[in-house]
Amino acid sequence: MDETEQPQTAGEKAKAAGQLAGLAAFVAVGLGAAILVGGLLLLLLLILGAIVWGAWSISWIIGLPLTAVIIYVLIRMWTGERV
């Protein structure tokens, strides 16, 4: 200890410990909030992906036979046969 430094009192030590504990709590709450928000965003992405996948699946199931029928009719009309 230098000659110009004053020894810390118990109150100053308690204040420093409280500030450190406050900082640790702030960081912990901040990280917890960030993890929670990240998890919610991932959940939203999962839900949106499931909706898009479901819509694509349904459109493919409906669209493929419908496209085949339309192509069949167009070919029959182009060749001059009755549909």
N, CA, C and O atoms as CSV, one atom per row, in Angstrom:
chain,resi,resn,atom,element,x,y,z
A,1,MET,N,N,0.839,-1.159,0.000
A,1,MET,CA,C,0.000,0.000,0.000
A,1,MET,C,C,0.897,1.240,0.000
A,1,MET,O,O,1.897,1.302,0.716
A,2,ASP,N,N,0.525,2.204,-0.803
A,2,ASP,CA,C,1.292,3.449,-0.877
A,2,ASP,C,C,0.967,4.308,0.334
A,2,ASP,O,O,-0.070,4.123,0.971
A,3,GLU,N,N,1.840,5.237,0.648
A,3,GLU,CA,C,1.627,6.098,1.824
A,3,GLU,C,C,0.438,7.022,1.637
A,3,GLU,O,O,-0.203,7.419,2.610
A,4,THR,N,N,0.137,7.369,0.381
A,4,THR,CA,C,-0.956,8.318,0.138
A,4,THR,C,C,-2.319,7.641,0.135
A,4,THR,O,O,-3.342,8.320,0.222
A,5,GLU,N,N,-2.352,6.329,0.038
A,5,GLU,CA,C,-3.628,5.616,-0.010
A,5,GLU,C,C,-4.196,5.450,1.387
A,5,GLU,O,O,-3.475,5.177,2.346
A,6,GLN,N,N,-5.502,5.621,1.476
A,6,GLN,CA,C,-6.198,5.401,2.734
A,6,GLN,C,C,-6.708,3.962,2.752
A,6,GLN,O,O,-7.140,3.454,1.718
A,7,PRO,N,N,-6.667,3.311,3.884
A,7,PRO,CA,C,-7.226,1.962,3.944
A,7,PRO,C,C,-8.746,2.016,3.763
A,7,PRO,O,O,-9.414,2.949,4.209
A,8,GLN,N,N,-9.259,0.995,3.100
A,8,GLN,CA,C,-10.697,0.965,2.856
A,8,GLN,C,C,-11.435,0.590,4.132
A,8,GLN,O,O,-11.012,-0.277,4.896
A,9,THR,N,N,-12.539,1.267,4.328
A,9,THR,CA,C,-13.375,0.924,5.474
A,9,THR,C,C,-14.292,-0.226,5.078
A,9,THR,O,O,-14.397,-0.584,3.905
A,10,ALA,N,N,-14.944,-0.790,6.073
A,10,ALA,CA,C,-15.863,-1.904,5.809
A,10,ALA,C,C,-17.019,-1.450,4.933
A,10,ALA,O,O,-17.506,-2.216,4.101
A,11,GLY,N,N,-17.465,-0.208,5.111
A,11,GLY,CA,C,-18.565,0.320,4.293
A,11,GLY,C,C,-18.180,0.448,2.834
A,11,GLY,O,O,-18.981,0.144,1.951
A,12,GLU,N,N,-16.953,0.897,2.571
A,12,GLU,CA,C,-16.482,1.018,1.189
A,12,GLU,C,C,-16.349,-0.361,0.538
A,12,GLU,O,O,-16.686,-0.550,-0.631
A,13,LYS,N,N,-15.852,-1.315,1.322
A,13,LYS,CA,C,-15.737,-2.683,0.794
A,13,LYS,C,C,-17.119,-3.261,0.487
A,13,LYS,O,O,-17.300,-3.935,-0.528
A,14,ALA,N,N,-18.086,-3.001,1.356
A,14,ALA,CA,C,-19.442,-3.502,1.141
A,14,ALA,C,C,-20.065,-2.839,-0.092
A,14,ALA,O,O,-20.765,-3.480,-0.876
A,15,LYS,N,N,-19.789,-1.529,-0.243
A,15,LYS,CA,C,-20.311,-0.819,-1.410
A,15,LYS,C,C,-19.720,-1.385,-2.698
A,15,LYS,O,O,-20.447,-1.590,-3.671
A,16,ALA,N,N,-18.428,-1.637,-2.718
A,16,ALA,CA,C,-17.765,-2.196,-3.897
A,16,ALA,C,C,-18.307,-3.596,-4.202
A,16,ALA,O,O,-18.531,-3.953,-5.358
A,17,ALA,N,N,-18.512,-4.377,-3.140
A,17,ALA,CA,C,-19.052,-5.727,-3.344
A,17,ALA,C,C,-20.481,-5.652,-3.876
A,17,ALA,O,O,-20.868,-6.452,-4.728
A,18,GLY,N,N,-21.254,-4.711,-3.388
A,18,GLY,CA,C,-22.622,-4.534,-3.884
A,18,GLY,C,C,-22.652,-4.097,-5.327
A,18,GLY,O,O,-23.496,-4.559,-6.095
A,19,GLN,N,N,-21.748,-3.214,-5.714
A,19,GLN,CA,C,-21.674,-2.776,-7.109
A,19,GLN,C,C,-21.287,-3.932,-8.022
A,19,GLN,O,O,-21.839,-4.090,-9.111
A,20,LEU,N,N,-20.332,-4.737,-7.566
A,20,LEU,CA,C,-19.927,-5.901,-8.357
A,20,LEU,C,C,-21.070,-6.898,-8.487
A,20,LEU,O,O,-21.284,-7.466,-9.558
A,21,ALA,N,N,-21.804,-7.111,-7.398
A,21,ALA,CA,C,-22.947,-8.027,-7.445
A,21,ALA,C,C,-24.042,-7.475,-8.353
A,21,ALA,O,O,-24.692,-8.229,-9.077
A,22,GLY,N,N,-24.244,-6.163,-8.314
A,22,GLY,CA,C,-25.229,-5.536,-9.205
A,22,GLY,C,C,-24.856,-5.692,-10.660
A,22,GLY,O,O,-25.708,-5.971,-11.503
A,23,LEU,N,N,-23.570,-5.510,-10.956
A,23,LEU,CA,C,-23.102,-5.684,-12.328
A,23,LEU,C,C,-23.287,-7.131,-12.782
A,23,LEU,O,O,-23.725,-7.380,-13.906
A,24,ALA,N,N,-22.955,-8.082,-11.912
A,24,ALA,CA,C,-23.107,-9.494,-12.254
A,24,ALA,C,C,-24.583,-9.833,-12.500
A,24,ALA,O,O,-24.910,-10.575,-13.426
A,25,ALA,N,N,-25.470,-9.283,-11.662
A,25,ALA,CA,C,-26.905,-9.525,-11.845
A,25,ALA,C,C,-27.389,-8.909,-13.148
A,25,ALA,O,O,-28.179,-9.517,-13.871
A,26,PHE,N,N,-26.916,-7.696,-13.452
A,26,PHE,CA,C,-27.302,-7.027,-14.694
A,26,PHE,C,C,-26.865,-7.838,-15.912
A,26,PHE,O,O,-27.640,-8.010,-16.853
A,27,VAL,N,N,-25.638,-8.332,-15.898
A,27,VAL,CA,C,-25.132,-9.146,-17.009
A,27,VAL,C,C,-25.925,-10.447,-17.126
A,27,VAL,O,O,-26.267,-10.874,-18.228
A,28,ALA,N,N,-26.217,-11.077,-15.976
A,28,ALA,CA,C,-26.961,-12.334,-16.003
A,28,ALA,C,C,-28.372,-12.130,-16.553
A,28,ALA,O,O,-28.849,-12.929,-17.360
A,29,VAL,N,N,-29.032,-11.069,-16.120
A,29,VAL,CA,C,-30.383,-10.790,-16.618
A,29,VAL,C,C,-30.340,-10.439,-18.103
A,29,VAL,O,O,-31.208,-10.855,-18.869
A,30,GLY,N,N,-29.329,-9.673,-18.504
A,30,GLY,CA,C,-29.192,-9.318,-19.918
A,30,GLY,C,C,-28.967,-10.531,-20.793
A,30,GLY,O,O,-29.574,-10.654,-21.856
A,31,LEU,N,N,-28.092,-11.436,-20.352
A,31,LEU,CA,C,-27.845,-12.659,-21.121
A,31,LEU,C,C,-29.085,-13.548,-21.147
A,31,LEU,O,O,-29.399,-14.154,-22.171
A,32,GLY,N,N,-29.788,-13.623,-20.017
A,32,GLY,CA,C,-31.015,-14.411,-19.982
A,32,GLY,C,C,-32.057,-13.862,-20.936
A,32,GLY,O,O,-32.736,-14.621,-21.628
A,33,ALA,N,N,-32.183,-12.547,-20.974
A,33,ALA,CA,C,-33.137,-11.928,-21.894
A,33,ALA,C,C,-32.730,-12.179,-23.345
A,33,ALA,O,O,-33.581,-12.446,-24.194
A,34,ALA,N,N,-31.442,-12.094,-23.625
A,34,ALA,CA,C,-30.971,-12.333,-24.991
A,34,ALA,C,C,-31.231,-13.777,-25.412
A,34,ALA,O,O,-31.632,-14.033,-26.547
A,35,ILE,N,N,-31.006,-14.708,-24.510
A,35,ILE,CA,C,-31.269,-16.114,-24.821
A,35,ILE,C,C,-32.762,-16.345,-25.034
A,35,ILE,O,O,-33.157,-17.083,-25.936
A,36,LEU,N,N,-33.591,-15.714,-24.202
A,36,LEU,CA,C,-35.039,-15.849,-24.343
A,36,LEU,C,C,-35.518,-15.282,-25.670
A,36,LEU,O,O,-36.310,-15.921,-26.363
A,37,VAL,N,N,-35.055,-14.101,-26.031
A,37,VAL,CA,C,-35.460,-13.488,-27.299
A,37,VAL,C,C,-34.964,-14.325,-28.477
A,37,VAL,O,O,-35.690,-14.528,-29.450
A,38,GLY,N,N,-33.731,-14.806,-28.385
A,38,GLY,CA,C,-33.217,-15.673,-29.455
A,38,GLY,C,C,-34.023,-16.944,-29.595
A,38,GLY,O,O,-34.304,-17.382,-30.710
A,39,GLY,N,N,-34.400,-17.540,-28.480
A,39,GLY,CA,C,-35.225,-18.744,-28.525
A,39,GLY,C,C,-36.592,-18.479,-29.126
A,39,GLY,O,O,-37.105,-19.287,-29.900
A,40,LEU,N,N,-37.184,-17.343,-28.769
A,40,LEU,CA,C,-38.493,-17.001,-29.337
A,40,LEU,C,C,-38.396,-16.750,-30.839
A,40,LEU,O,O,-39.293,-17.127,-31.593
A,41,LEU,N,N,-37.307,-16.114,-31.273
A,41,LEU,CA,C,-37.119,-15.900,-32.710
A,41,LEU,C,C,-36.939,-17.226,-33.447
A,41,LEU,O,O,-37.470,-17.407,-34.543
A,42,LEU,N,N,-36.199,-18.141,-32.852
A,42,LEU,CA,C,-36.042,-19.458,-33.475
A,42,LEU,C,C,-37.370,-20.210,-33.524
A,42,LEU,O,O,-37.655,-20.900,-34.503
A,43,LEU,N,N,-38.177,-20.083,-32.482
A,43,LEU,CA,C,-39.499,-20.711,-32.476
A,43,LEU,C,C,-40.376,-20.114,-33.564
A,43,LEU,O,O,-41.081,-20.847,-34.259
A,44,LEU,N,N,-40.344,-18.794,-33.723
A,44,LEU,CA,C,-41.113,-18.140,-34.784
A,44,LEU,C,C,-40.641,-18.611,-36.152
A,44,LEU,O,O,-41.458,-18.853,-37.040
A,45,LEU,N,N,-39.335,-18.744,-36.327
A,45,LEU,CA,C,-38.795,-19.230,-37.596
A,45,LEU,C,C,-39.246,-20.664,-37.865
A,45,LEU,O,O,-39.560,-21.013,-39.002
A,46,LEU,N,N,-39.278,-21.484,-36.833
A,46,LEU,CA,C,-39.747,-22.860,-36.980
A,46,LEU,C,C,-41.211,-22.894,-37.392
A,46,LEU,O,O,-41.587,-23.661,-38.278
A,47,ILE,N,N,-42.038,-22.071,-36.761
A,47,ILE,CA,C,-43.463,-22.035,-37.089
A,47,ILE,C,C,-43.677,-21.542,-38.515
A,47,ILE,O,O,-44.458,-22.126,-39.266
A,48,LEU,N,N,-42.983,-20.465,-38.891
A,48,LEU,CA,C,-43.125,-19.952,-40.253
A,48,LEU,C,C,-42.631,-20.974,-41.282
A,48,LEU,O,O,-43.233,-21.129,-42.344
A,49,GLY,N,N,-41.555,-21.656,-40.969
A,49,GLY,CA,C,-41.053,-22.691,-41.875
A,49,GLY,C,C,-42.050,-23.823,-42.042
A,49,GLY,O,O,-42.235,-24.338,-43.145
A,50,ALA,N,N,-42.695,-24.213,-40.946
A,50,ALA,CA,C,-43.701,-25.276,-41.027
A,50,ALA,C,C,-44.891,-24.834,-41.871
A,50,ALA,O,O,-45.436,-25.622,-42.643
A,51,ILE,N,N,-45.293,-23.572,-41.722
A,51,ILE,CA,C,-46.413,-23.057,-42.523
A,51,ILE,C,C,-46.051,-23.033,-44.003
A,51,ILE,O,O,-46.834,-23.460,-44.851
A,52,VAL,N,N,-44.865,-22.532,-44.302
A,52,VAL,CA,C,-44.435,-22.473,-45.711
A,52,VAL,C,C,-44.302,-23.881,-46.291
A,52,VAL,O,O,-44.719,-24.134,-47.421
A,53,TRP,N,N,-43.720,-24.797,-45.512
A,53,TRP,CA,C,-43.570,-26.167,-45.991
A,53,TRP,C,C,-44.937,-26.801,-46.228
A,53,TRP,O,O,-45.139,-27.478,-47.236
A,54,GLY,N,N,-45.877,-26.589,-45.307
A,54,GLY,CA,C,-47.225,-27.140,-45.471
A,54,GLY,C,C,-47.924,-26.570,-46.699
A,54,GLY,O,O,-48.557,-27.303,-47.458
A,55,ALA,N,N,-47.806,-25.262,-46.889
A,55,ALA,CA,C,-48.435,-24.644,-48.060
A,55,ALA,C,C,-47.807,-25.166,-49.349
A,55,ALA,O,O,-48.509,-25.422,-50.327
A,56,TRP,N,N,-46.485,-25.322,-49.348
A,56,TRP,CA,C,-45.815,-25.835,-50.539
A,56,TRP,C,C,-46.247,-27.273,-50.822
A,56,TRP,O,O,-46.465,-27.642,-51.976
A,57,SER,N,N,-46.372,-28.076,-49.778
A,57,SER,CA,C,-46.785,-29.467,-49.954
A,57,SER,C,C,-48.195,-29.558,-50.518
A,57,SER,O,O,-48.468,-30.342,-51.427
A,58,ILE,N,N,-49.081,-28.746,-49.965
A,58,ILE,CA,C,-50.466,-28.776,-50.446
A,58,ILE,C,C,-50.541,-28.281,-51.881
A,58,ILE,O,O,-51.250,-28.867,-52.699
A,59,SER,N,N,-49.821,-27.212,-52.199
A,59,SER,CA,C,-49.872,-26.684,-53.561
A,59,SER,C,C,-49.274,-27.688,-54.544
A,59,SER,O,O,-49.747,-27.801,-55.674
A,60,TRP,N,N,-48.238,-28.419,-54.125
A,60,TRP,CA,C,-47.641,-29.422,-54.999
A,60,TRP,C,C,-48.612,-30.566,-55.237
A,60,TRP,O,O,-48.733,-31.054,-56.361
A,61,ILE,N,N,-49.309,-31.000,-54.187
A,61,ILE,CA,C,-50.257,-32.109,-54.311
A,61,ILE,C,C,-51.418,-31.718,-55.218
A,61,ILE,O,O,-51.890,-32.526,-56.017
A,62,ILE,N,N,-51.875,-30.476,-55.091
A,62,ILE,CA,C,-52.988,-30.015,-55.934
A,62,ILE,C,C,-52.481,-29.627,-57.318
A,62,ILE,O,O,-53.113,-29.942,-58.326
A,63,GLY,N,N,-51.351,-28.952,-57.365
A,63,GLY,CA,C,-50.869,-28.382,-58.620
A,63,GLY,C,C,-50.381,-29.400,-59.625
A,63,GLY,O,O,-50.576,-29.210,-60.825
A,64,LEU,N,N,-49.756,-30.470,-59.179
A,64,LEU,CA,C,-49.218,-31.446,-60.126
A,64,LEU,C,C,-50.311,-32.140,-60.940
A,64,LEU,O,O,-50.207,-32.157,-62.166
A,65,PRO,N,N,-51.354,-32.714,-60.328
A,65,PRO,CA,C,-52.403,-33.328,-61.136
A,65,PRO,C,C,-53.157,-32.311,-61.993
A,65,PRO,O,O,-53.533,-32.610,-63.127
A,66,LEU,N,N,-53.377,-31.115,-61.453
A,66,LEU,CA,C,-54.086,-30.089,-62.216
A,66,LEU,C,C,-53.267,-29.687,-63.442
A,66,LEU,O,O,-53.814,-29.516,-64.531
A,67,THR,N,N,-51.963,-29.537,-63.261
A,67,THR,CA,C,-51.097,-29.201,-64.397
A,67,THR,C,C,-51.101,-30.330,-65.426
A,67,THR,O,O,-51.135,-30.075,-66.630
A,68,ALA,N,N,-51.065,-31.567,-64.958
A,68,ALA,CA,C,-51.090,-32.702,-65.880
A,68,ALA,C,C,-52.383,-32.714,-66.687
A,68,ALA,O,O,-52.346,-32.973,-67.890
A,69,VAL,N,N,-53.514,-32.444,-66.063
A,69,VAL,CA,C,-54.806,-32.414,-66.782
A,69,VAL,C,C,-54.814,-31.284,-67.789
A,69,VAL,O,O,-55.255,-31.469,-68.923
A,70,ILE,N,N,-54.332,-30.115,-67.393
A,70,ILE,CA,C,-54.324,-28.975,-68.326
A,70,ILE,C,C,-53.425,-29.268,-69.519
A,70,ILE,O,O,-53.795,-28.974,-70.655
A,71,ILE,N,N,-52.254,-29.841,-69.277
A,71,ILE,CA,C,-51.355,-30.181,-70.392
A,71,ILE,C,C,-52.001,-31.231,-71.299
A,71,ILE,O,O,-51.894,-31.150,-72.523
A,72,TYR,N,N,-52.667,-32.209,-70.699
A,72,TYR,CA,C,-53.349,-33.241,-71.482
A,72,TYR,C,C,-54.413,-32.620,-72.367
A,72,TYR,O,O,-54.501,-32.947,-73.551
A,73,VAL,N,N,-55.221,-31.729,-71.812
A,73,VAL,CA,C,-56.285,-31.071,-72.591
A,73,VAL,C,C,-55.678,-30.214,-73.694
A,73,VAL,O,O,-56.171,-30.225,-74.822
A,74,LEU,N,N,-54.630,-29.482,-73.393
A,74,LEU,CA,C,-54.005,-28.638,-74.415
A,74,LEU,C,C,-53.426,-29.480,-75.552
A,74,LEU,O,O,-53.555,-29.109,-76.718
A,75,ILE,N,N,-52.800,-30.591,-75.233
A,75,ILE,CA,C,-52.252,-31.473,-76.274
A,75,ILE,C,C,-53.374,-32.038,-77.128
A,75,ILE,O,O,-53.260,-32.097,-78.352
A,76,ARG,N,N,-54.464,-32.457,-76.479
A,76,ARG,CA,C,-55.601,-33.005,-77.243
A,76,ARG,C,C,-56.193,-31.938,-78.157
A,76,ARG,O,O,-56.553,-32.226,-79.298
A,77,MET,N,N,-56.296,-30.698,-77.656
A,77,MET,CA,C,-56.842,-29.613,-78.503
A,77,MET,C,C,-55.873,-29.276,-79.617
A,77,MET,O,O,-56.313,-28.975,-80.727
A,78,TRP,N,N,-54.578,-29.314,-79.373
A,78,TRP,CA,C,-53.578,-28.956,-80.371
A,78,TRP,C,C,-53.558,-30.008,-81.486
A,78,TRP,O,O,-53.380,-29.667,-82.655
A,79,THR,N,N,-53.737,-31.266,-81.133
A,79,THR,CA,C,-53.749,-32.320,-82.154
A,79,THR,C,C,-55.083,-32.414,-82.860
A,79,THR,O,O,-55.208,-33.165,-83.828
A,80,GLY,N,N,-56.088,-31.675,-82.409
A,80,GLY,CA,C,-57.381,-31.648,-83.093
A,80,GLY,C,C,-58.351,-32.710,-82.615
A,80,GLY,O,O,-59.444,-32.825,-83.170
A,81,GLU,N,N,-57.999,-33.478,-81.624
A,81,GLU,CA,C,-58.916,-34.497,-81.120
A,81,GLU,C,C,-59.922,-33.847,-80.172
A,81,GLU,O,O,-59.664,-32.803,-79.574
A,82,ARG,N,N,-61.075,-34.501,-80.058
A,82,ARG,CA,C,-62.088,-33.989,-79.141
A,82,ARG,C,C,-61.685,-34.310,-77.709
A,82,ARG,O,O,-61.150,-35.377,-77.406
A,83,VAL,N,N,-61.954,-33.374,-76.871
A,83,VAL,CA,C,-61.617,-33.564,-75.453
A,83,VAL,C,C,-62.786,-34.185,-74.740
A,83,VAL,O,O,-62.716,-34.430,-73.536
